[in-house]
């Protein structure tokens, strides 16, 4: 973690090479565990040491298996010995750092580091890895103020080699300097937890991260919800993904179905049904027909109630990579920051009952009667068995 503006270290978060992106104080409170009060410890440690420290303090051995799955050995080491003795030897002599291919290495007080990419510069060609300029700082240079790379090239080469050794040991290689692409597993080539073209969600499922919900970006999709509307009319969120800085929401406002696509928090495209959802059990559906032709293109949105078209409109541009790292997908609510700005006052949760919500992608989103029947749901369930 970075220390924020005004700290004495170089750079900031997302630039893991320098202390401004990685160095942070920690406070340990354990009245019955050690006698020291108000003391400082300067032994080098890392976030990965926290788990090992807690297990040590609790007297619990490191688990070899969890729920039948063999565990890799913890990379961290316990900090407990330093709690009792300020002069205990430093347990961690070496630590690598890497994020967005900004790289650093700590070894016995020495640090070597290089900046490959600046997080807020999203355009232009990045340099070749061999062209990155490395810096070297001595153990007594805690703020990394005096670069010794030209005066001590042999020491720098020693640490550069040590970085590669640690990078191989801890699976850092191959280095990947793609930025926005890495947020989308389909583009990054990363395995996805949810596979296929259809996913069923149910009432009360909330806080679902993007990697455990089907990826609706850069393709056609459909969202269908079976809902029960109270006599007073429908109101509130049926399903929402993302938040104020990007996402989409299918909801009811003044009884009518509405779809909102939030483009990076800059523009909101809203398509509203021309009639209310009647009281009782009904099916609300949104179909998004993607224009194609590349990433982040627009599409046509069509709204249906019980298979009958009730609205249509355009989303001119879409987000190609990620909606949000902290605003999730919620069924029956929009927790965290809100995708749309017109839910009305109070809690925007749905005021009726949601039986299920189904997300379909690509060809599976092309349903000519715009309705998911009980037979179709049964066939889907059998196919998955």
N, C-alpha and C positions, 0 to 999 in steps of 0.2 A: 504494500500500500504506500502511496505517496503521502507526504506530510502536508500538502496543500501550498497555497501561495505564501511566499515569505520565508520558507525553510532554506537553510544554507546549502542544500545539496543541488546538484545539477539535474535538470529535467524533471519529469513528472510521471504519473501512472501511464501504463501502456508502453513505457520506454524502460524495459527491465534491465538495461545495461548499467545504468547509473543509480546512485543511491537515492536520488529524488524520486525514482520510480519504485523503489523496493524497500527503503529503510524506514522503520517505524518503531516507536517505543512500545513497550508492553508493561502492564502493571500486573503483578502476581499477588493475590490476596489469599493467604492460607494460614490463618491465625494459629491453628493447632498443628500445623505442619513444619513450621520453622520459627526460630526465635528472633531472627533479624527483623528490624523495623526501619523503614525509611532508607534502606541501603540500595546501592547501585550495583549492577552486574554488567560487565563489559565483554564477557565471552560471546563470540560470534554464534548466533543461532539462526534458525530458519523456521518458517511456518510449519514445515513438515515435522518439526520436533514436538509440536503441541500434542498430537495423539499419543506419541510414545511417553511424553511427560505425564499425561493424565492416567495412562495405564500403570505407569510406575508408581505414581502417587496413590493410586487406588489399590495397589498390590495385585493387579490383574495381569496375567501373562499375555503376551501378544498372541492372538488367535492364529492357528494354522488353517482352520476351516471355519467357515460361516455358512450355516444352512446347507452343508454338504459341498460347498464350493471352496476349493483350495485357494488360500490367499497368498499374494506375493509378500515378501518380507517388508515390513515398514522401512521407509527410507530415513525416517527421523531417529534421533537419539534423545534420551531423557535429559531434561534440564534440572532435574531434582538435585543432583550433586552440587550444582552451583548455588542452589538455595541455601545450603548449609555452610558453604565456604566460598567467599568471594575470590579466593586465589586458586580454586580448583582448575586444573588444566582445561583449556578449550577443547571440547569434544568434537567440534566440527572444524576441520582444517581447510576443507575445500567445499565450494558450492558454486554450481553453474546457475546462470540466469538466461532465459530466452523468452521473448514475446514479440511476435511480428518480425522475427529474425533480428531484432535488436538483442545483442548478445553480451554477456559479461561473465567473468569468472573471479571468484575470491579464493585466495590460497595463502594461508598463514599471514594474513594482514595485507598482502598485496592484492591489488585489483587491476584487471585488464578489461576493457570494454570497447564496444563499437556500436554506432548507430547506423542502422541500415535503412530505416524508414521512419517518417514522422507521421503519427496517427492522423493528424488533421489535414495532411496533404494527400488527397485521394486521386490525383491525376499525375500523369507523367511516368516515364520509364524509370524503374528502380535500378540502381547500379548493380553490376555483377558482384557476387559475394566476395570475390578476390579483390575487388576494388574498394571494399570497405576500409576505412581508416581506423586503426586501433589506437587506444590510449592506455597509458600505464601510470598507476598511482602507488605510492609507497605506503607502508603500514601506518606511518605517523600523519598521513594526509587524509584525515577522516572526512573532509568535505570535497575531496577529489578536485583540488584547485591547481596542482602543479603536474602537468603531463610530462612524464619521464621517458616516453616511448623512443625519442630520438637519442637520448643520452644512454639508454640501457636496452638496446634492441635484443640482446640475447635473453634478458629476463622477460621481455615481452613475448618472444617466440616460445619460451618455456610455458608461459601461461596460455598462449593461443593453442599450443599442443594439448595442454591439460583440459582446455574447454572441449576439444574434439573427443578426448577420451571419456569425459563425463557425459557428453552428448550421446555417444554410442551406448554407454552404460545405462542411461536412463531414457532411451528411445526418443531423443529429441530429433534425430535425423530421420528422414530427410527434412531439411529446412524448407518451410513453405511461406513465401513472402506475399501470397495473395491476401488481400484485405477483406473487402466486402464479400468476396466470393466464399470465404471460409464460413460465413454465417449460414449459408444454404447448403445442407449436406448433399443435395443432388448435384450441385455444381462442384463442390469441394471434393466429391468422391468419398465422403465419409459414410459409414454404415448408418442406417436409420432404424430407430426402434420400432416404428410403425410402418408396415409394408402393405402393398396392395393399393387398390383404388377405392375402397369403401371402409368407413369406420363408423361405428355406432357409439353414441354417447347417451348418458342418461341424466335425469334430474339430480342435482346436487353435486355433479362432478365439476369441481372448480379448482383453480390454480394449476391447470395443466400447461406445462411448458411447451414451447413450439416443437421440440423434437419428439414429443409423444402425441402429437396431433398431425393428421395428414397435412402435407404441404400443399396449400392451395395456390401458391405463387406461380406465375408464368404459365398458367394452363387454365382450361375450362374446368368449372366445378359446379356443384349443386349442394345446397344445404336444405334438408327437409326436416321439419319438426312436427310431431304429432302432439297437439296441445288440447287442453280442456279449458275453455274460456268461461269465466263466471258471468252471471246475468248482467252485471253492470258494464261489461265490455272488457276487452283485453288492454293491458297496460304493462309495460316493462320489458326487460331484456329476455329474449329466448336463448340466444347464444352470442357471445362476444369474444373476439380474439384480439389481443394487443391492448393499446391504450391511447393516451392523448397524442403520442408521437408516431402513431401509425397502427392500423389494424382495421377490423371490420366488425359490424354488429348487425344482427337481425333481431328486431324488436317490434313492439306494438306501441303506438302513440295515438291517444284518443280513439282506440279501438282498431285502428288500421295498421296493417303490416308495413314496416319501414326497413330498408336496408341502407346502412351508412358505410361508405368506404373512406377511411381516414388516410390521406396521403401525407406521411411524414409530419403530421400536425400542421401542415401548411394549407391544405385544401380538403374539404369534405364533400364527397359526392353522395347525394341522398336520393333514393328512389322510394316513393310512397305509393301504397295501394290506393285505389280510388273508391274503396268501400270497406267497411269494417269487417272483422272476422266475427261471424255470428256466435252467440253463446252456445256452449256445448263442445263436443269433441270434433276437432277439425285438423286439417293438415295444411301447414304453411310451408311454402317452398320458394327458395331463391335459386335461380339459375344464372350463372355467370359465363357468358360465351366470350372466351378470350380472343382478341384480334389476331394473335400470333405475330410472327415477324421479329422475334427477339425477346429480350428480357424487359420487364417493366412496362409492357404495352398495356393498352386499355381493353375495354370490353363492354358488352351490352348486358345489362342486368334485367331480368324479367321476374316478377313476383307472381305467385299463384296461391290461391286458396282452394283446396279440394280439387286441384287440377284445372281450375279456371283462372285465366290470366286476369290480374287486377292492377298491374302496373308495369312500366318499363322505362328504362333510362340508361344513361351512359356513365361509365367511369373512364375518364380520358387517359389516366396514367395509373400504374400500380407500383408497389414496392417489390423489387425483385429478389431481395436477399433475406431480410429479417424485419419483423414488426417491432419486437421489444425483447430486451433481455430480462425484464422484471415484471412486466404486465403479462398475465397469462391468458388462457382460454377458460371461460366460465360458462356453464350451462345454467340458465335461469337468473343470471346476475352479470354485472360488469364491475368486478372488484378492482381495487387499485385506481389508477387514473382511468378516465372514461373515454371510450372510443368516440362517442357522439356527444354533442353539446346540447341536445334537445330532448333528453329523457324526461325533463321536468324535475320539480323539487323532490327531495327525499330519496330514499333507497330505490334504485331503478330495477329491483328484482321483479320477475314476472309475477303477476297477481293471480294467475290461474295455476294449472298443473301441466307439467311437461312430461309426457310419457317417454319420449325418446327423440334424439336428434341424429340424423344420418348425414355424413359428409361423403360425397361421391366425386371422383376425379375423372377427367378425360372422357373416354367413351362411356364409362359407367355413369357419367352425369347426364348423358343423352337419353332421357326417358320421354317417349313420344306422348304419353298421356299425362306427363308431369305429375304423376301420383305414384306413391309407393304403397302397393297393396299388401295385405297380410300374407298373401301367397308369395309375393316377391321377398318379403322378409324371411319367410320360412325357407325358401330356396337358398337364400344367402346363408342362413344358419346351418343348413345341411351341408352346403358346399364347404364351409369352414371346418366341419367335423371330419 
